[in-house]
Amino acid sequence: MIKKVLVTIAMLAMALPAAAQTTGVTEVNARPGVGANTVRPLNGIRKEAQQEVKEIRKETRKEIKEVRVDARKDIKEVRDEAKEARKDIRQQFSADAQAREVALVTLRADLKAKTEANREQLQEKLKKIKDTKKADIVAKVATSLNETNARLTNGMAEMLTKLSDILVKIDAKTDDKVAIDAARAAIVTAQAGVDAQAGKSYTVTVTTEGNLRSDTAAAAAGLKKDLAVVQTLVKAAREAVGKAYKDLK
């Protein structure tokens, strides 16, 4: 196209001196039968130049149109890729949730069996305690430990579900897959930790009647320590999702 423009400019440049020469000839030879023949070559050059310019404009419009079409195609491809990426992460979370539900069925069954076994063992030991009030307190503490563990792990599981939903929304608005993948990995790790903690059964290991207070305190401390580990994982997942959100800004 540039070559054609240069040719057109050259033709116009040639036409200008030709016009001056022709005008001069017309003025000098303004006689019947001479002027009309002298002007004809100039008109032909002008027509050719105008035609060339029209063709260049036509080709330019065509090229611009093609560029716009290509740009629309590129934008559509980018949007389609983003849509597939969002679909992919949803499928990943869905697959994780399904696998988790299958695992939880076995985990809950095992937990129920362990808790029942621990309760029966504790009851046998507490029968040897002369102070029945203290024995009842110890039994209640053991029950409370398991209820507390269930309540807190359920809360952490709900938090991770919300973080997963938030991450899907963030993924829809960013191309930074590194932060998204890191956040998802943190969520999966935390969820595994929460499930493992939810599957633990707690009891009070009774040594002697005189050590009942310290025995119950040790059981409570054990639960607290275990929960702290899982809470650290959940915090890491929350921070990873927060980082992905900040990168979005």
Secondary structure as GFF3:
##gff-version 3
##sequence-region A 1 249
A	DSSP	alpha_helix	2	28	.	.	.	ID=ss1
A	DSSP	alpha_helix	35	126	.	.	.	ID=ss2
A	DSSP	alpha_helix	132	171	.	.	.	ID=ss3
A	DSSP	alpha_helix	177	198	.	.	.	ID=ss4
A	DSSP	three_ten_helix	209	211	.	.	.	ID=ss5
A	DSSP	alpha_helix	212	248	.	.	.	ID=ss6
###
